[in-house]
Amino acid sequence: MQKKSTPRRTLAQRPEEIRTERPRPDWPSDGLIFNRDCTECPRLAAFLAQGRAEYPRYYCLPVPPFGDPNARVVIVGLAPGFHGANATGRPFTGDHAGLLLYRTLHRFGFASRPESLAADDGLRLIDLRITNGVKCVPPENKPLPAEIRQCNHYLAAELAALPARSVLVALGSVGHNAALQALGIKATKYKFAHAAEHQLPDGRTLIDSYHCSRYNTQTRRLTDEMFEAIFARAAELIRRER
Ligand code: SF4
């Protein structure tokens, strides 16, 4: 029998305030930038189908980008977490990784509130959007290289639609590589390192950060101060562009 990739957790164990309703994505499912019906990765489509059967209240579809369509700061993450974005339909919402992220965004004026509770909670992002290199939750949080490549056309279309000279913040090396691939740049040209700042040929700046995952924050590989410094720098860069 095949081992289940994601440990089961009953809905009763979820925090009361997390709601798992089907959201109305703020970015239309246009098939170019985002397609809620995409099944281009068979392994991920099957995993989502399994998730829908086991957790009928979960969103369990490709997760749309969230935030300002004209943002000058764009966060590129890895992929939805099973009990987080995959459950709620909004990136970094419903699990540990979003706690530090939204608190930090609010601190630097990029979010209207310091926490994200549900896709319809009224939270607004200001001059910032959040997207993932892979839009569907992967088993064990590990997309295959072929899945990262397959999903990249959505990220490429999204970045092309955003303002030129925007600041990209990559969370982790997968986000870093996905952002470069989406811009047609070889990943080997710019090495991932926390707080590294890369000037890209099209005028954009790419800032790297360790991912704000539970593992990284609990081991203090990533502290609040380290993460805040990333967004302080992003805010400084867009201020200079005004
Ligand atoms: S990961 Fe991306 S390309 Fe693959 S099925 Fe999901 S939305 Fe489609």
Residues whose N, C-alpha, C, O or C-beta is under 5 A from the ligand:
A	BS01	SF4	N35 C38 T39 E40 C41 L44 P62 V134 K135 C136 E147 Q150 C151
